[in-house]
Amino acid sequence: MKRILLSPLTVVILLLSAFTSYGQTIDQPGAYMTAIANAQTEMKQKYMAYVSAVAHGRRARKIEKMRLATLESISNCKYKTADINIYKGDNSLRKSSIDYIDLCYKVFNEDYKHIVDMEEIAEQSYDEMQAYMMLLEKTNEKLKMASDNMQTASTEFAKKYNVNLIESSDELSEKLATADQLSSYRDKLYLIFYKCNFEDGIMTKAINNKKVKDIEQARSSLVQYATEGLTALNDLRTFQTDPSLANACRDVLTFYKKMAETDAPKITDFFLKEEEFEKTKKTMDAKSDRSKQDIDAYNKAVKEMNAAVNTFNQANNNINTSRNKVLANWENADKVFADTHMPHYK
């Protein structure tokens, strides 16, 4: 199972909601600040729709139209802001808003386009996946820094013109904050899962190709990664008191560790016995004069080979059945987790 989770944007959570209510003595500067904030309403909505779609498992490439729609809403936001007159010769707040909007446009037009292009590459290795998620994190930090700058400019404007801001939080901003926290938590769990899942894929490929050396190398790595992951999960036990996703991840890693330690060696043992049996059979077939001792030895080898086949089939079936079960549980747990903590938004 592969899931590429695109981190939601850390939009101006306090800033975009802080202007929703004012004290009774609000005069023209307050109305001006309200106009600046209201110009960003459509952009906030498009942000949230995009974030929500991604959080519910929609790959960025498949929602490219939503990214383009968000770009359009950001452009509209800039036009609306630019149409607002400078307040008594003071352009500081409007300029800060336009600077923030420009950065949002750049992020969606360039950074997130790069993120979309990286999706397929990210699935090629753990290092690529880690780099992909680091890019998401850095992009998120860039937006957070810009929003902080905007917040500072707004606070200074309010202070300069004696605007009494009453901090409040609207539903949309709260959802954006939740989306950011949710994404960070899921991404950390997903990287732990993905590292083992990817190594399991390497081992499975080696098993299919009967490459004993490669199987052993992947098996050893899988034991190490699963052990490290189980330790790392101790710091990610719950999200808002919900342990379901961490538990599902723990179940997957526990399976991988047990499988690599117990069942995988039975697979490699079978391949080694199979190789030895083929040598014995080839030697037997080459003999034209077979003694009773030769026949007895060969029959014993056949009996041992049949037993090895049964052990192999049992181990292989156990691996596949258990793997399918824990991965299906992980995928379902992730979907339920997202649906529970990240409300759908359109």
LUMDREN-961837 format. One record per residue: residue number from 1; residue in one letter; x, y, z of N, C-alpha, C in turn. Coordinates in steps of 0.02 Angstrom, whole numbers, plus 50000, padded with zeros to 5 digits. Layout:
N
- NUM	A	X	Y	Z	X	Y	Z	X	Y	Z
...
//
This chain:
346
- 1	M	50042	49940	50000	50000	50000	50000	50044	50062	50000
- 2	K	50027	50107	49957	50066	50169	49954	50020	50228	49957
- 3	R	50039	50266	50000	49998	50326	50007	50046	50384	50009
- 4	I	50032	50428	49967	50071	50489	49970	50028	50542	50003
- 5	L	50050	50566	50061	50012	50616	50098	50042	50684	50088
- 6	L	50004	50731	50056	50027	50799	50045	50008	50842	50105
- 7	S	50058	50870	50139	50045	50908	50200	50003	50970	50186
- 8	P	49952	50985	50229	49911	51044	50219	49951	51107	50232
- 9	L	49927	51160	50203	49962	51224	50210	49946	51256	50277
- 10	T	49998	51283	50307	49987	51322	50368	49969	51392	50347
- 11	V	49905	51404	50341	49881	51469	50317	49877	51517	50376
- 12	V	49861	51577	50363	49860	51628	50416	49801	51614	50461
- 13	I	49812	51572	50511	49757	51550	50553	49733	51605	50599
- 14	L	49778	51634	50637	49757	51689	50681	49739	51751	50642
- 15	L	49781	51765	50592	49772	51827	50554	49705	51830	50519
- 16	L	49688	51776	50484	49628	51778	50443	49565	51776	50485
- 17	S	49572	51755	50548	49512	51753	50590	49510	51810	50640
- 18	A	49566	51842	50652	49569	51892	50706	49528	51953	50691
- 19	F	49510	51962	50628	49473	52023	50610	49397	52013	50608
- 20	T	49376	51956	50634	49304	51941	50629	49263	51979	50681
- 21	S	49296	52004	50734	49257	52041	50784	49299	52097	50814
- 22	Y	49268	52150	50831	49303	52209	50857	49264	52237	50917
- 23	G	49299	52279	50956	49265	52313	51011	49214	52363	50984
- 24	Q	49175	52389	51029	49121	52435	51009	49147	52501	50983
- 25	T	49209	52518	51000	49235	52583	50979	49271	52581	50912
- 26	I	49261	52529	50873	49296	52522	50809	49276	52579	50762
- 27	D	49326	52609	50730	49311	52662	50682	49339	52641	50614
- 28	Q	49357	52688	50572	49378	52674	50503	49436	52626	50497
- 29	P	49488	52629	50538	49543	52582	50532	49520	52509	50540
- 30	G	49471	52499	50586	49445	52432	50595	49410	52407	50533
- 31	A	49370	52451	50502	49335	52433	50440	49386	52418	50385
- 32	Y	49440	52455	50385	49493	52445	50335	49524	52375	50343
- 33	M	49539	52358	50406	49567	52292	50419	49518	52236	50401
- 34	T	49455	52249	50412	49404	52200	50394	49404	52189	50319
- 35	A	49409	52242	50281	49410	52237	50208	49470	52197	50183
- 36	I	49527	52209	50214	49588	52171	50196	49577	52097	50209
- 37	A	49549	52081	50267	49537	52011	50286	49485	51979	50242
- 38	N	49430	52015	50228	49376	51987	50188	49398	51971	50116
- 39	A	49447	52008	50092	49472	51996	50024	49502	51926	50018
- 40	Q	49521	51896	50075	49553	51831	50074	49505	51773	50086
- 41	T	49441	51787	50092	49392	51735	50108	49392	51679	50057
- 42	E	49388	51697	49993	49385	51645	49940	49450	51604	49940
- 43	M	49506	51637	49950	49570	51601	49951	49571	51551	50009
- 44	K	49546	51570	50066	49542	51525	50124	49501	51463	50107
- 45	Q	49445	51474	50073	49400	51419	50057	49433	51370	50008
- 46	K	49468	51396	49958	49501	51353	49910	49559	51315	49943
- 47	Y	49594	51349	49987	49646	51317	50025	49618	51255	50060
- 48	M	49564	51267	50097	49536	51215	50139	49509	51157	50097
- 49	A	49479	51172	50040	49453	51119	49997	49510	51075	49973
- 50	Y	49566	51107	49955	49625	51070	49931	49654	51028	49987
- 51	V	49662	51059	50045	49690	51024	50103	49647	50965	50122
- 52	S	49581	50975	50122	49535	50921	50141	49539	50863	50092
- 53	A	49541	50879	50028	49544	50826	49977	49607	50784	49985
- 54	V	49663	50817	49997	49726	50782	50006	49725	50739	50070
- 55	A	49699	50767	50123	49697	50732	50187	49655	50668	50183
- 56	H	49607	50667	50138	49564	50609	50131	49587	50563	50075
- 57	G	49652	50565	50060	49681	50515	50016	49682	50532	49942
- 58	R	49665	50592	49924	49667	50612	49853	49738	50631	49834
- 59	R	49769	50595	49789	49837	50611	49767	49838	50680	49734
- 60	A	49893	50716	49745	49898	50784	49720	49891	50786	49644
- 61	R	49918	50737	49610	49913	50737	49536	49841	50730	49514
- 62	K	49801	50693	49552	49731	50683	49533	49687	50743	49549
- 63	I	49711	50788	49590	49672	50848	49605	49708	50910	49579
- 64	E	49741	50902	49523	49777	50957	49493	49731	51016	49477
- 65	K	49669	51000	49459	49621	51053	49444	49607	51096	49506
- 66	M	49609	51064	49564	49598	51101	49626	49657	51148	49640
- 67	R	49717	51126	49624	49775	51170	49632	49769	51230	49587
- 68	L	49748	51218	49525	49740	51273	49478	49684	51321	49499
- 69	A	49631	51292	49528	49576	51333	49553	49599	51375	49612
- 70	T	49643	51347	49653	49670	51385	49709	49713	51442	49685
- 71	L	49753	51429	49633	49793	51482	49603	49749	51539	49579
- 72	E	49694	51522	49548	49648	51574	49523	49618	51614	49581
- 73	S	49602	51579	49635	49573	51614	49692	49625	51659	49725
- 74	I	49688	51638	49724	49741	51681	49752	49749	51744	49710
- 75	S	49745	51735	49644	49749	51794	49599	49691	51841	49612
- 76	N	49631	51813	49619	49572	51855	49633	49581	51892	49699
- 77	C	49610	51858	49748	49622	51888	49813	49669	51948	49806
- 78	K	49719	51941	49764	49766	51997	49754	49731	52056	49721
- 79	Y	49690	52042	49671	49654	52096	49637	49609	52133	49686
- 80	K	49574	52095	49728	49529	52126	49776	49567	52169	49827
- 81	T	49624	52143	49847	49665	52180	49895	49694	52243	49864
- 82	A	49716	52237	49801	49745	52294	49766	49693	52349	49755
- 83	D	49629	52330	49750	49576	52379	49740	49560	52419	49803
- 84	I	49584	52395	49859	49571	52431	49922	49619	52491	49926
- 85	N	49592	52548	49938	49633	52608	49941	49682	52607	49999
- 86	I	49738	52643	49989	49787	52651	50043	49754	52689	50100
- 87	Y	49766	52668	50161	49734	52700	50218	49773	52762	50239
- 88	K	49746	52820	50223	49775	52884	50244	49850	52888	50231
- 89	G	49869	52866	50171	49939	52868	50151	49981	52811	50180
- 90	D	49952	52769	50218	49988	52712	50249	49973	52648	50210
- 91	N	50022	52623	50175	50013	52563	50132	50040	52500	50165
- 92	S	50060	52504	50229	50095	52448	50261	50053	52384	50264
- 93	L	49990	52390	50286	49949	52330	50294	49931	52300	50226
- 94	R	49911	52343	50180	49893	52318	50113	49954	52285	50079
- 95	K	50012	52316	50086	50073	52288	50056	50091	52220	50088
- 96	S	50085	52216	50153	50099	52153	50187	50052	52098	50164
- 97	S	49989	52116	50154	49940	52067	50129	49958	52045	50058
- 98	I	49975	52093	50016	49993	52076	49946	50057	52035	49944
- 99	D	50105	52051	49987	50166	52011	49990	50151	51939	50010
- 100	Y	50106	51930	50058	50087	51864	50079	50051	51827	50023
- 101	I	50005	51861	49990	49968	51831	49935	50015	51810	49879
- 102	D	50064	51853	49863	50113	51837	49811	50152	51774	49830
- 103	L	50170	51769	49893	50208	51709	49914	50164	51647	49908
- 104	C	50101	51653	49927	50055	51596	49920	50050	51574	49847
- 105	Y	50046	51623	49803	50042	51608	49732	50105	51572	49709
- 106	K	50162	51596	49731	50226	51566	49712	50230	51494	49737
- 107	V	50208	51483	49799	50209	51416	49827	50165	51368	49787
- 108	F	50104	51390	49771	50059	51347	49734	50080	51339	49661
- 109	N	50108	51391	49633	50126	51389	49562	50193	51353	49550
- 110	E	50239	51357	49598	50305	51327	49589	50318	51269	49637
- 111	D	50316	51283	49702	50333	51232	49751	50285	51172	49748
- 112	Y	50221	51185	49747	50173	51130	49747	50170	51096	49679
- 113	K	50188	51131	49627	50194	51098	49561	50252	51049	49564
- 114	H	50307	51070	49596	50364	51025	49605	50345	50965	49648
- 115	I	50305	50976	49699	50282	50923	49742	50240	50872	49702
- 116	V	50197	50897	49660	50156	50853	49617	50202	50810	49573
- 117	D	50252	50842	49544	50298	50806	49499	50340	50754	49536
- 118	M	50350	50765	49602	50392	50720	49641	50354	50658	49665
- 119	E	50289	50658	49659	50250	50603	49688	50273	50534	49666
- 120	E	50279	50524	49601	50298	50458	49576	50369	50441	49596
- 121	I	50414	50489	49593	50484	50478	49612	50488	50459	49685
- 122	A	50446	50488	49726	50448	50476	49798	50437	50403	49815
- 123	E	50403	50366	49773	50388	50297	49786	50445	50249	49769
- 124	Q	50500	50276	49742	50554	50233	49718	50602	50212	49773
- 125	S	50604	50247	49829	50647	50228	49884	50627	50267	49947
- 126	Y	50651	50242	50004	50636	50277	50067	50668	50346	50067
- 127	D	50729	50351	50041	50764	50416	50039	50724	50467	49997
- 128	E	50697	50444	49941	50657	50489	49899	50593	50510	49935
- 129	M	50563	50463	49971	50502	50479	50008	50517	50528	50063
- 130	Q	50573	50518	50097	50592	50564	50151	50606	50634	50123
- 131	A	50640	50637	50065	50655	50701	50034	50590	50736	50013
- 132	Y	50542	50697	49989	50477	50723	49968	50441	50755	50028
- 133	M	50441	50721	50084	50407	50747	50143	50444	50805	50174
- 134	M	50510	50805	50167	50548	50863	50191	50533	50925	50150
- 135	L	50522	50916	50085	50503	50972	50043	50435	50999	50064
- 136	L	50389	50954	50080	50324	50976	50105	50331	51016	50169
- 137	E	50373	50991	50213	50383	51025	50277	50413	51094	50268
- 138	K	50463	51099	50225	50496	51163	50213	50448	51213	50180
- 139	T	50406	51187	50135	50356	51229	50102	50307	51255	50154
- 140	N	50288	51211	50199	50243	51229	50253	50274	51283	50297
- 141	E	50339	51275	50313	50373	51324	50355	50378	51392	50320
- 142	K	50387	51391	50255	50391	51453	50217	50326	51492	50223
- 143	L	50271	51457	50217	50205	51489	50223	50193	51513	50295
- 144	K	50215	51474	50343	50206	51493	50413	50244	51557	50428
- 145	M	50305	51562	50402	50345	51622	50413	50312	51683	50382
- 146	A	50285	51674	50322	50251	51729	50288	50189	51751	50327
- 147	S	50152	51702	50354	50092	51718	50392	50110	51755	50457
- 148	D	50166	51735	50487	50188	51769	50548	50206	51842	50533
- 149	N	50238	51854	50476	50255	51922	50456	50192	51964	50445
- 150	M	50142	51933	50415	50079	51967	50404	50044	51983	50470
- 151	Q	50048	51935	50515	50018	51945	50581	50050	52003	50617
- 152	T	50116	52008	50612	50153	52062	50644	50132	52130	50615
- 153	A	50127	52131	50548	50107	52194	50515	50036	52214	50537
- 154	S	49992	52166	50544	49923	52181	50565	49920	52206	50636
- 155	T	49959	52174	50679	49961	52195	50749	49988	52266	50756
- 156	E	50040	52281	50718	50069	52349	50720	50021	52401	50692
- 157	F	49984	52382	50639	49935	52428	50610	49880	52443	50661
- 158	A	49855	52390	50693	49802	52399	50744	49826	52442	50801
- 159	K	49887	52430	50822	49915	52469	50878	49923	52543	50858
- 160	K	49947	52554	50796	49959	52622	50772	49895	52663	50770
- 161	Y	49838	52630	50751	49775	52666	50743	49725	52650	50798
- 162	N	49750	52622	50854	49708	52609	50912	49648	52565	50897
- 163	V	49660	52513	50858	49607	52465	50843	49609	52411	50897
- 164	N	49553	52402	50931	49549	52352	50984	49529	52285	50955
- 165	L	49578	52242	50943	49564	52176	50914	49543	52127	50968
- 166	I	49489	52092	50955	49466	52039	51000	49481	51973	50965
- 167	E	49527	51935	50994	49546	51872	50962	49487	51825	50960
- 168	S	49476	51796	50902	49423	51747	50894	49446	51696	50842
- 169	S	49411	51641	50839	49432	51588	50793	49371	51563	50755
- 170	D	49372	51570	50690	49316	51545	50650	49325	51472	50635
- 171	E	49272	51439	50613	49272	51367	50601	49323	51347	50548
- 172	L	49329	51386	50495	49375	51369	50441	49447	51370	50465
- 173	S	49465	51421	50504	49533	51426	50530	49549	51369	50577
- 174	E	49499	51349	50617	49509	51293	50662	49522	51229	50623
- 175	K	49486	51220	50567	49496	51161	50525	49565	51161	50493
- 176	L	49588	51220	50474	49655	51225	50445	49708	51207	50497
- 177	A	49698	51229	50558	49745	51213	50612	49745	51138	50625
- 178	T	49686	51108	50626	49681	51035	50637	49713	50997	50580
- 179	A	49703	51021	50519	49732	50988	50460	49808	50988	50464
- 180	D	49837	51042	50487	49909	51047	50493	49936	50997	50545
- 181	Q	49904	50995	50603	49925	50949	50656	49915	50876	50634
- 182	L	49859	50863	50602	49843	50796	50579	49895	50772	50528
- 183	S	49911	50815	50481	49958	50796	50428	50026	50781	50457
- 184	S	50049	50822	50504	50115	50812	50534	50118	50744	50569
- 185	Y	50066	50727	50605	50063	50663	50641	50061	50605	50593
- 186	R	50018	50608	50543	50012	50554	50495	50076	50544	50454
- 187	D	50108	50599	50436	50170	50594	50397	50225	50557	50436
- 188	K	50230	50572	50501	50280	50539	50542	50267	50464	50546
- 189	L	50204	50446	50556	50186	50375	50558	50197	50342	50491
- 190	Y	50180	50378	50438	50185	50349	50371	50258	50335	50353
- 191	L	50303	50379	50372	50374	50367	50357	50399	50305	50393
- 192	I	50377	50295	50455	50396	50235	50493	50369	50173	50457
- 193	F	50306	50176	50437	50275	50121	50400	50309	50109	50333
- 194	Y	50321	50163	50297	50346	50158	50229	50416	50126	50227
- 195	K	50458	50143	50275	50526	50116	50276	50525	50040	50278
- 196	C	50482	50012	50320	50475	49939	50325	50439	49910	50265
- 197	N	50387	49944	50243	50348	49921	50186	50390	49917	50123
- 198	F	50433	49967	50114	50476	49968	50054	50526	49911	50058
- 199	E	50554	49899	50117	50604	49845	50124	50570	49777	50115
- 200	D	50508	49772	50137	50470	49710	50126	50461	49698	50051
- 201	G	50450	49752	50013	50443	49745	49941	50508	49720	49909
- 202	I	50564	49744	49934	50629	49721	49909	50639	49647	49924
- 203	M	50620	49627	49985	50627	49556	50004	50581	49512	49963
- 204	T	50520	49535	49951	50472	49496	49911	50498	49486	49840
- 205	K	50527	49538	49812	50556	49533	49744	50613	49482	49744
- 206	A	50654	49483	49796	50710	49436	49800	50685	49365	49808
- 207	I	50630	49356	49845	50600	49289	49853	50574	49264	49786
- 208	N	50539	49308	49750	50513	49288	49684	50568	49269	49636
- 209	N	50626	49300	49643	50684	49285	49600	50731	49232	49630
- 210	K	50713	49207	49688	50752	49155	49722	50825	49177	49733
- 211	K	50834	49240	49753	50900	49268	49766	50912	49265	49842
- 212	V	50944	49210	49865	50952	49198	49936	50991	49254	49970
- 213	K	51046	49276	49940	51087	49329	49969	51046	49393	49977
- 214	D	51008	49410	49926	50967	49472	49929	50911	49465	49981
- 215	I	50883	49405	49986	50831	49393	50036	50859	49405	50106
- 216	E	50918	49377	50119	50948	49383	50185	50966	49456	50202
- 217	Q	50989	49492	50152	51006	49562	50163	50944	49603	50179
- 218	A	50891	49593	50140	50828	49629	50151	50797	49608	50217
- 219	R	50800	49544	50233	50772	49518	50296	50806	49550	50356
- 220	S	50871	49555	50354	50909	49585	50409	50891	49659	50417
- 221	S	50885	49694	50360	50866	49765	50362	50796	49774	50389
- 222	L	50751	49729	50370	50681	49734	50391	50676	49725	50467
- 223	V	50714	49678	50495	50714	49669	50567	50737	49733	50601
- 224	Q	50790	49763	50575	50817	49824	50603	50767	49882	50599
- 225	Y	50738	49892	50540	50692	49948	50531	50629	49939	50573
- 226	A	50603	49877	50577	50543	49865	50617	50557	49877	50691
- 227	T	50615	49856	50715	50634	49867	50784	50640	49941	50799
- 228	E	50674	49978	50755	50681	50050	50764	50614	50085	50761
- 229	G	50571	50063	50716	50505	50093	50709	50462	50083	50770
- 230	L	50464	50023	50798	50424	50009	50858	50446	50053	50916
- 231	T	50511	50067	50920	50536	50112	50972	50512	50184	50959
- 232	A	50516	50205	50895	50494	50273	50877	50420	50284	50891
- 233	L	50380	50231	50888	50308	50237	50900	50292	50255	50972
- 234	N	50339	50245	51016	50327	50263	51086	50314	50337	51095
- 235	D	50340	50378	51049	50330	50450	51052	50270	50473	51011
- 236	L	50236	50426	50978	50180	50443	50934	50120	50399	50950
- 237	R	50107	50391	51014	50056	50342	51035	49985	50364	51018
- 238	T	49973	50429	51024	49904	50453	51013	49903	50519	50976
- 239	F	49846	50533	50946	49832	50598	50918	49765	50620	50948
- 240	Q	49768	50672	50989	49708	50695	51024	49673	50636	51059
- 241	T	49711	50598	51096	49690	50538	51135	49669	50480	51091
- 242	D	49678	50484	51026	49659	50430	50980	49721	50388	50962
- 243	P	49725	50325	50984	49784	50284	50971	49777	50239	50910
- 244	S	49721	50244	50874	49705	50195	50822	49757	50190	50767
- 245	L	49781	50246	50741	49828	50243	50686	49896	50217	50709
- 246	A	49918	50239	50768	49981	50214	50795	49977	50139	50809
- 247	N	49919	50116	50833	49910	50045	50845	49913	50005	50781
- 248	A	49882	50031	50729	49883	49997	50664	49954	49993	50637
- 249	C	49991	50047	50646	50061	50048	50624	50102	49998	50665
- 250	R	50089	49995	50729	50124	49948	50772	50110	49876	50751
- 251	D	50048	49862	50732	50030	49794	50709	50069	49776	50646
- 252	V	50076	49823	50600	50113	49810	50538	50186	49795	50553
- 253	L	50217	49837	50595	50287	49829	50611	50300	49765	50650
- 254	T	50253	49747	50695	50260	49685	50732	50258	49625	50685
- 255	F	50213	49628	50636	50210	49575	50585	50275	49571	50546
- 256	Y	50300	49628	50523	50362	49628	50484	50420	49599	50523
- 257	K	50425	49618	50586	50480	49593	50628	50475	49517	50637
- 258	K	50417	49493	50655	50407	49421	50665	50417	49383	50600
- 259	M	50390	49409	50546	50397	49376	50481	50470	49371	50460
- 260	A	50507	49425	50470	50578	49426	50450	50620	49380	50494
- 261	E	50600	49375	50557	50639	49333	50604	50620	49259	50601
- 262	T	50556	49245	50586	50531	49176	50592	50515	49143	50525
- 263	D	50476	49176	50484	50452	49145	50422	50501	49150	50364
- 264	A	50532	49209	50356	50578	49218	50300	50636	49168	50300
- 265	P	50665	49151	50358	50718	49101	50357	50696	49033	50329
- 266	K	50632	49017	50338	50606	48954	50310	50606	48957	50234
- 267	I	50596	49017	50208	50596	49026	50135	50667	49015	50107
- 268	T	50716	49048	50139	50785	49040	50115	50809	48969	50125
- 269	D	50789	48937	50180	50808	48868	50192	50781	48822	50137
- 270	F	50721	48836	50115	50692	48795	50061	50731	48803	49996
- 271	F	50749	48865	49980	50786	48877	49917	50854	48841	49918
- 272	L	50886	48840	49977	50950	48806	49983	50941	48730	49975
- 273	K	50889	48704	50006	50875	48632	50000	50855	48614	49928
- 274	E	50818	48659	49897	50798	48647	49828	50859	48644	49782
- 275	E	50906	48690	49795	50967	48690	49755	51007	48626	49764
- 276	E	51012	48602	49826	51048	48540	49840	51012	48480	49810
- 277	F	50946	48481	49812	50908	48425	49783	50917	48422	49707
- 278	E	50919	48480	49675	50929	48480	49603	50997	48451	49585
- 279	K	51047	48463	49627	51113	48434	49615	51111	48358	49624
- 280	T	51075	48336	49676	51069	48264	49689	51032	48230	49632
- 281	K	50979	48262	49608	50939	48234	49553	50981	48230	49489
- 282	K	51018	48282	49476	51060	48283	49416	51112	48227	49418
- 283	T	51141	48217	49477	51191	48163	49485	51158	48095	49476
- 284	M	51098	48088	49504	51062	48024	49498	51042	48010	49426
- 285	D	51019	48061	49391	50998	48052	49321	51057	48034	49277
- 286	A	51116	48056	49296	51176	48043	49255	51201	47971	49263
- 287	K	51179	47938	49317	51203	47869	49329	51162	47819	49289
- 288	S	51197	47777	49253	51163	47724	49215	51157	47661	49257
- 289	D	51204	47651	49304	51203	47593	49348	51192	47617	49419
- 290	R	51130	47612	49443	51113	47638	49509	51110	47582	49560
- 291	S	51146	47590	49614	51145	47540	49667	51086	47551	49713
- 292	K	51073	47502	49755	51019	47509	49804	51033	47567	49851
- 293	Q	51097	47576	49867	51117	47631	49911	51102	47699	49878
- 294	D	51115	47702	49811	51099	47764	49774	51025	47778	49775
- 295	I	50986	47726	49763	50913	47734	49760	50885	47754	49828
- 296	D	50910	47722	49881	50887	47738	49949	50904	47811	49967
- 297	A	50965	47832	49948	50986	47900	49962	50943	47950	49924
- 298	Y	50928	47933	49862	50887	47978	49821	50816	47983	49848
- 299	N	50788	47924	49866	50720	47924	49894	50716	47964	49959
- 300	K	50769	47961	49998	50771	48000	50060	50772	48074	50044
- 301	A	50811	48092	49992	50815	48162	49971	50748	48187	49946
- 302	V	50711	48144	49910	50645	48162	49884	50597	48173	49942
- 303	K	50600	48129	49992	50556	48135	50050	50570	48201	50088
- 304	E	50634	48216	50096	50653	48278	50130	50632	48339	50090
- 305	M	50637	48333	50024	50617	48389	49981	50542	48401	49985
- 306	N	50504	48347	49986	50431	48354	49991	50411	48387	50057
- 307	A	50447	48369	50111	50434	48400	50176	50452	48474	50174
- 308	A	50507	48489	50140	50529	48559	50134	50478	48600	50094
- 309	V	50450	48569	50043	50399	48603	50002	50338	48620	50045
- 310	N	50318	48573	50087	50260	48585	50131	50275	48643	50179
- 311	T	50335	48642	50208	50355	48696	50253	50356	48763	50218
- 312	F	50383	48762	50157	50386	48824	50116	50316	48850	50102
- 313	N	50272	48806	50080	50204	48827	50063	50168	48856	50124
- 314	Q	50178	48823	50181	50146	48847	50242	50172	48916	50262
- 315	A	50239	48923	50259	50269	48987	50277	50249	49042	50228
- 316	N	50248	49026	50164	50230	49075	50113	50157	49096	50120
- 317	N	50113	49048	50133	50042	49064	50142	50031	49106	50204
- 318	N	50069	49090	50257	50063	49128	50320	50086	49200	50310
- 319	I	50140	49209	50273	50166	49276	50259	50114	49316	50220
- 320	N	50089	49287	50166	50043	49324	50123	49977	49340	50158
- 321	T	49950	49291	50194	49887	49302	50230	49894	49356	50283
- 322	S	49947	49351	50323	49957	49400	50377	49973	49469	50349
- 323	R	50013	49471	50297	50030	49535	50266	49967	49570	50240
- 324	N	49927	49534	50203	49865	49564	50176	49820	49589	50231
- 325	K	49817	49553	50286	49773	49572	50342	49797	49636	50375
- 326	V	49861	49639	50392	49886	49699	50428	49887	49760	50383
- 327	L	49902	49751	50318	49903	49808	50273	49833	49835	50260
- 328	A	49784	49789	50255	49714	49811	50246	49691	49848	50309
- 329	N	49712	49824	50367	49694	49857	50430	49726	49926	50434
- 330	W	49790	49931	50413	49825	49995	50413	49790	50045	50367
- 331	E	49773	50022	50307	49741	50067	50259	49673	50090	50283
- 332	N	49635	50044	50312	49569	50062	50338	49575	50108	50398
- 333	A	49624	50094	50442	49634	50136	50500	49653	50207	50481
- 334	D	49693	50214	50429	49714	50280	50406	49654	50319	50378
- 335	K	49611	50284	50341	49551	50317	50313	49504	50339	50368
- 336	V	49490	50294	50415	49445	50311	50471	49474	50367	50512
- 337	F	49540	50364	50523	49574	50416	50563	49566	50484	50530
- 338	A	49577	50487	50464	49571	50551	50428	49498	50575	50429
- 339	D	49451	50529	50419	49380	50548	50418	49358	50574	50487
- 340	T	49388	50545	50539	49369	50564	50607	49396	50633	50626
- 341	H	49459	50645	50607	49492	50706	50632	49496	50762	50580
- 342	M	49481	50747	50518	49486	50798	50466	49418	50802	50429
- 343	P	49376	50849	50448	49310	50855	50417	49317	50869	50342
- 344	H	49272	50839	50304	49271	50853	50232	49252	50925	50220
- 345	Y	49280	50955	50169	49266	51025	50154	49264	51033	50079
- 346	K	49212	51065	50054	49206	51076	49981	49192	51150	49970
//
